[in-house]
């Protein structure tokens, strides 16, 4: 979605657009690593310590990707418009209907067999991110007004209280009435959005460090939790590991939130413009819509599992990365058809000012 009308009148910041691409690749890595291959157990570490430790590191390196998408929206500020929401819903509908026909209809040849997939699409169960992000977009005008009209101290205190509740009550103690839903809910998105607005508007000293330093801090926030999990898996394998396994890879975890924020603020200092990067990034969300479609996701899982069962070590990593790049490229190519369909509609119904 195009968050800021001004962005439609000047070249997008390709450093941030490249970050969108990287974040979506990380989503693919996360889903191939854990979603497709399943959770690892203490016994896995005993029989295959290096592959298990590698999976832990990759999962921790990818878990911040979803938070990063929301932080980017907060960094620029979503300017909610009917055309932007319509573009998102059109993209969702385009991919969902297309993939229902191919491979869905081609494989089953039966509307009855496709009904479970159709129902998942209608109730958005297949894509949890979309309803949460739509709610955020609807709330964005009020959030923008609050962030821009509040003093630095008032905004900072509000965010501090919000994250005190999220980190302590919801993350550590599994409380807060479930309103945060492990970071999947619009409430968690609101916190990320305001956090990014605060850092963009007021630039706290910690986020004025050199880009290299901020990337180093982000690396520590990836490696340290991964080493913690490996240590607990090796020497505990019971209560402590179970707690960390559930909480260390939560979207609400403090290290996950701040890792994403440091990566964003560091990347924001590396400004450049590249039209090719911008074009690819404009279709990045299509990757999410493609590989999690109810008629595609089983094939995605099977491919990752087949690679894991037939290859190991560097060969597995390289072939899996190649597979994920192929999925990314396929989604971008399909999305070009969506853009060809959408642009005439945008010019007709949204006065030509709408960016796809």
C-alpha positions as CSV (number, residue, x, y, z in Angstrom):
1,X,0.0,0.0,0.0
2,X,1.1,3.5,-0.6
3,X,1.3,5.0,2.8
4,X,2.0,8.7,2.0
5,X,0.6,10.8,-0.8
6,X,3.9,12.6,-1.1
7,X,5.5,9.2,-1.9
8,X,3.4,9.1,-5.1
9,X,5.0,12.4,-6.3
10,X,8.7,11.6,-5.6
11,X,10.8,8.4,-6.0
12,X,10.4,6.0,-3.1
13,X,13.4,5.5,-0.8
14,X,14.9,2.4,-2.3
15,X,16.8,1.6,0.9
16,X,13.4,1.1,2.6
17,X,12.0,-0.7,-0.4
18,X,14.9,-3.1,-0.4
19,X,14.1,-3.7,3.3
20,X,10.6,-4.7,2.3
21,X,12.1,-7.3,-0.1
22,X,14.4,-8.6,2.5
23,X,11.6,-8.8,5.1
24,X,9.4,-10.9,2.7
25,X,12.3,-13.2,2.0
26,X,12.7,-13.6,5.7
27,X,9.0,-14.5,6.0
28,X,9.5,-17.2,3.4
29,X,12.6,-18.5,5.3
30,X,10.6,-18.5,8.6
31,X,7.7,-20.5,7.0
32,X,10.1,-22.9,5.3
33,X,12.0,-23.4,8.5
34,X,9.3,-23.8,11.1
35,X,5.9,-23.8,9.4
36,X,6.9,-26.4,6.8
37,X,9.4,-28.5,8.7
38,X,7.7,-28.4,12.1
39,X,9.1,-27.7,15.6
40,X,12.3,-29.2,16.7
41,X,12.6,-31.2,19.9
42,X,15.4,-31.7,22.4
43,X,16.0,-35.1,20.8
44,X,16.7,-33.4,17.5
45,X,19.6,-31.5,19.1
46,X,21.1,-34.7,20.5
47,X,21.0,-36.6,17.1
48,X,21.8,-33.6,14.8
49,X,23.2,-30.7,16.8
50,X,24.5,-28.5,14.0
51,X,21.4,-28.7,11.7
52,X,19.2,-28.0,14.7
53,X,21.3,-25.1,15.9
54,X,21.3,-23.7,12.3
55,X,17.5,-23.9,12.2
56,X,17.3,-22.0,15.5
57,X,19.5,-19.3,14.2
58,X,17.6,-18.9,11.0
59,X,14.3,-18.7,12.8
60,X,15.5,-16.1,15.2
61,X,17.0,-14.1,12.2
62,X,13.6,-14.2,10.5
63,X,11.1,-13.7,13.3
64,X,11.3,-9.9,13.3
65,X,10.1,-9.6,9.6
66,X,6.4,-9.1,10.3
67,X,7.1,-6.4,12.9
68,X,9.4,-4.8,10.3
69,X,6.5,-4.4,7.8
70,X,4.4,-2.6,10.4
71,X,7.2,-0.4,11.6
72,X,7.8,0.7,8.0
73,X,4.2,1.8,7.8
74,X,4.6,3.7,11.0
75,X,7.9,5.2,9.9
76,X,6.2,6.9,6.9
77,X,2.7,7.2,8.3
78,X,-0.3,5.6,6.7
79,X,-2.5,8.1,5.0
80,X,-5.7,6.1,4.8
81,X,-7.5,6.6,1.5
82,X,-10.3,4.6,-0.1
83,X,-8.1,3.9,-3.1
84,X,-5.3,2.4,-1.0
85,X,-7.6,0.1,0.8
86,X,-9.3,-0.9,-2.5
87,X,-5.9,-1.7,-4.0
88,X,-5.1,-4.0,-1.1
89,X,-8.4,-5.8,-1.3
90,X,-8.2,-6.1,-5.1
91,X,-4.7,-7.6,-4.8
92,X,-6.0,-10.1,-2.3
93,X,-9.1,-11.0,-4.4
94,X,-7.0,-11.3,-7.6
95,X,-4.6,-13.8,-6.0
96,X,-7.2,-15.7,-4.1
97,X,-9.5,-16.2,-7.1
98,X,-6.6,-16.9,-9.6
99,X,-5.1,-19.5,-7.3
100,X,-8.5,-21.1,-6.7
101,X,-8.6,-21.8,-10.4
102,X,-5.0,-22.7,-10.9
103,X,-3.9,-24.9,-9.1
104,X,-7.1,-25.4,-7.1
105,X,-9.7,-26.2,-9.8
106,X,-7.2,-27.9,-12.0
107,X,-6.3,-30.4,-9.3
108,X,-9.7,-31.0,-7.8
109,X,-12.2,-30.3,-10.7
110,X,-14.9,-29.9,-8.0
111,X,-16.4,-26.9,-6.3
112,X,-17.3,-29.1,-3.4
113,X,-13.6,-30.0,-2.8
114,X,-12.7,-26.3,-3.1
115,X,-15.3,-25.2,-0.5
116,X,-12.9,-25.4,2.5
117,X,-10.4,-23.2,0.7
118,X,-13.1,-20.8,-0.4
119,X,-14.3,-20.5,3.2
120,X,-10.8,-19.8,4.4
121,X,-10.6,-17.0,1.9
122,X,-13.9,-15.4,2.7
123,X,-13.2,-15.4,6.5
124,X,-9.5,-14.4,6.0
125,X,-8.3,-17.3,8.1
126,X,-5.7,-18.1,5.4
127,X,-4.1,-14.6,5.9
128,X,-4.2,-13.4,9.5
129,X,-2.0,-10.3,8.6
130,X,-4.6,-8.7,6.3
131,X,-7.5,-8.0,8.8
132,X,-5.0,-6.8,11.5
133,X,-3.4,-4.4,9.0
134,X,-6.7,-3.2,7.7
135,X,-7.8,-2.3,11.2
136,X,-4.5,-0.5,11.6
137,X,-5.2,1.5,8.4
138,X,-8.6,2.5,9.7
139,X,-7.1,3.7,13.0
140,X,-4.1,5.4,11.3
141,X,-5.7,8.9,11.0
142,X,-6.3,9.1,14.7
143,X,-2.8,7.6,15.5
144,X,-1.2,10.1,13.2
145,X,-3.0,13.0,14.9
146,X,-2.1,11.8,18.3
147,X,1.6,11.3,17.4
148,X,1.9,14.6,15.7
149,X,0.0,16.7,18.2
150,X,1.4,15.2,21.4
151,X,4.5,16.4,23.0
152,X,7.6,14.2,22.8
153,X,7.2,13.4,26.5
154,X,3.5,12.5,26.3
155,X,4.0,10.3,23.3
156,X,7.0,8.6,24.8
157,X,5.2,7.9,28.1
158,X,2.2,6.5,26.3
159,X,4.4,4.1,24.3
160,X,6.4,3.2,27.5
161,X,3.2,2.3,29.3
162,X,1.9,0.3,26.3
163,X,5.1,-1.8,26.1
164,X,5.3,-2.2,29.8
165,X,1.9,-3.9,29.6
166,X,2.8,-5.9,26.5
167,X,6.2,-7.1,27.7
168,X,5.3,-7.9,31.3
169,X,1.7,-8.9,31.3
170,X,1.2,-10.3,27.8
171,X,4.7,-11.6,26.9
172,X,6.2,-12.7,30.2
173,X,3.1,-13.7,32.1
174,X,0.8,-14.7,29.2
175,X,-1.9,-12.3,30.4
176,X,-3.6,-9.1,29.3
177,X,-6.7,-11.0,28.4
178,X,-5.3,-12.2,25.1
179,X,-5.8,-8.8,23.4
180,X,-2.2,-8.9,22.1
181,X,-2.5,-12.5,20.7
182,X,1.3,-13.1,20.7
183,X,1.7,-10.0,18.4
184,X,-0.9,-11.0,15.8
185,X,-3.6,-8.6,16.8
186,X,-4.3,-5.0,15.7
187,X,-3.5,-3.9,19.2
188,X,0.1,-5.1,18.8
189,X,0.3,-3.4,15.4
190,X,-0.9,-0.1,17.0
191,X,2.0,-0.3,19.4
192,X,4.6,-0.9,16.6
193,X,3.1,1.9,14.6
194,X,3.3,4.5,17.4
195,X,6.8,3.3,18.2
196,X,8.0,3.9,14.7
197,X,6.2,7.3,14.5
198,X,7.9,8.4,17.8
199,X,11.3,7.4,16.6
200,X,10.8,9.1,13.2
201,X,9.5,12.3,14.7
202,X,11.7,12.7,17.7
203,X,14.8,10.6,17.0
204,X,15.9,9.4,20.4
205,X,19.7,9.4,20.9
206,X,20.0,5.6,20.8
207,X,18.6,5.6,17.2
208,X,21.0,8.3,16.0
209,X,24.0,6.0,16.1
210,X,25.8,5.2,13.0
211,X,24.2,2.6,10.7
212,X,27.0,0.1,11.3
213,X,26.6,0.3,15.1
214,X,22.8,-0.1,14.8
215,X,23.2,-3.2,12.6
216,X,25.6,-4.6,15.1
217,X,23.1,-4.1,17.9
218,X,20.5,-5.9,15.7
219,X,22.9,-8.8,15.1
220,X,23.4,-9.2,18.9
221,X,19.6,-9.2,19.3
222,X,19.5,-12.1,16.8
223,X,22.5,-14.2,18.0
224,X,22.0,-13.8,21.7
225,X,18.4,-15.3,21.8
226,X,19.5,-18.1,19.4
227,X,22.4,-19.0,21.7
228,X,20.1,-18.9,24.7
229,X,17.8,-21.3,23.0
230,X,20.7,-23.6,22.0
231,X,22.0,-23.5,25.6
232,X,18.7,-24.4,27.1
233,X,18.0,-27.1,24.5
234,X,21.4,-28.6,25.3
235,X,21.4,-28.4,29.1
236,X,17.8,-28.2,30.1
237,X,15.4,-29.5,27.5
238,X,12.4,-29.2,29.9
239,X,10.8,-26.3,31.7
240,X,13.1,-23.4,31.0
241,X,13.5,-24.4,27.4
242,X,9.7,-24.8,26.9
243,X,9.1,-21.3,28.2
244,X,11.9,-19.8,26.1
245,X,10.8,-21.7,23.0
246,X,7.3,-20.2,23.3
247,X,8.4,-16.7,24.3
248,X,11.8,-16.2,22.6
249,X,10.3,-16.4,19.1
250,X,7.1,-14.3,19.9
251,X,6.4,-11.2,17.9
252,X,6.0,-9.5,21.2
253,X,9.4,-10.4,22.6
254,X,11.4,-7.2,23.5
255,X,14.5,-8.4,21.5
256,X,12.3,-9.1,18.4
257,X,10.6,-5.6,18.5
258,X,13.8,-3.7,19.0
259,X,15.8,-5.8,16.5
260,X,13.3,-4.8,13.8
261,X,13.4,-1.2,14.9
262,X,17.2,-1.0,14.9
263,X,17.3,-2.6,11.4
264,X,14.7,0.0,10.2
265,X,16.5,3.0,11.6
266,X,19.9,1.8,10.4
267,X,18.6,1.2,6.9
268,X,16.9,4.6,6.8
269,X,20.4,6.2,7.0
270,X,21.5,4.4,3.8
271,X,19.5,6.3,1.2
272,X,19.6,5.5,-2.5
273,X,17.2,5.3,-5.4
274,X,16.8,2.3,-7.7
275,X,13.7,1.9,-9.9
276,X,14.2,-1.9,-10.2
277,X,14.2,-2.3,-6.5
278,X,11.2,-0.1,-6.2
279,X,9.3,-2.1,-8.8
280,X,10.1,-5.4,-7.1
281,X,9.2,-4.1,-3.7
282,X,5.8,-2.9,-5.0
283,X,4.9,-6.6,-5.5
284,X,6.5,-8.0,-2.4
285,X,3.1,-8.5,-0.6
286,X,2.2,-10.8,-3.5
287,X,4.7,-13.3,-2.1
288,X,2.7,-13.6,1.1
289,X,-0.6,-14.0,-0.9
290,X,0.9,-16.7,-3.1
291,X,2.7,-19.1,-0.8
292,X,0.0,-19.1,2.0
293,X,-3.0,-19.5,-0.3
294,X,-5.0,-22.6,0.8
295,X,-4.5,-24.2,-2.6
296,X,-0.7,-23.6,-2.6
297,X,0.5,-23.8,1.0
298,X,0.5,-27.6,1.0
299,X,2.8,-27.7,-2.0
300,X,5.1,-25.1,-0.4
301,X,5.3,-27.3,2.7
302,X,5.9,-30.5,0.7
303,X,8.7,-28.8,-1.3
304,X,10.5,-27.6,1.8
305,X,10.1,-31.1,3.4
306,X,11.4,-32.8,0.3
307,X,14.5,-30.7,0.2
308,X,15.1,-31.3,3.9
309,X,14.7,-35.0,3.5
310,X,17.0,-35.4,0.4
311,X,19.8,-32.8,1.1
312,X,21.7,-31.6,4.1
313,X,24.3,-29.0,5.0
314,X,25.3,-26.4,2.5
315,X,23.4,-28.1,-0.3
316,X,20.1,-28.0,1.6
317,X,20.6,-24.3,2.4
318,X,21.5,-23.3,-1.1
319,X,18.7,-25.3,-2.8
320,X,16.2,-24.1,-0.3
321,X,17.2,-20.5,-0.8
322,X,17.0,-21.0,-4.6
323,X,13.5,-22.5,-4.1
324,X,12.4,-19.5,-2.0
325,X,13.8,-17.0,-4.6
326,X,11.8,-18.9,-7.3
327,X,8.6,-18.5,-5.2
328,X,9.3,-14.8,-4.8
329,X,10.0,-14.3,-8.5
330,X,6.8,-16.2,-9.4
331,X,4.7,-14.0,-7.2
332,X,6.2,-10.8,-8.6
333,X,5.6,-12.0,-12.2
334,X,2.0,-12.9,-11.4
335,X,1.5,-9.6,-9.7
336,X,2.4,-7.8,-12.9
337,X,-0.8,-9.1,-14.4
338,X,-2.7,-7.8,-11.3
339,X,-1.1,-4.4,-11.9
340,X,-2.3,-4.4,-15.6
341,X,-5.8,-5.1,-14.4
342,X,-5.8,-2.6,-11.5
343,X,-4.3,0.5,-13.1
344,X,-7.3,1.1,-15.5
345,X,-9.7,0.7,-12.6
346,X,-7.6,3.0,-10.4
347,X,-7.7,5.7,-13.1
348,X,-11.4,5.2,-13.6
349,X,-12.6,5.2,-10.0
350,X,-9.8,7.0,-8.1
351,X,-9.1,9.9,-10.3
352,X,-5.7,8.7,-11.5
353,X,-3.9,9.7,-8.3
354,X,-3.9,6.1,-7.0
355,X,-0.5,4.3,-7.0
356,X,-0.8,0.5,-7.3
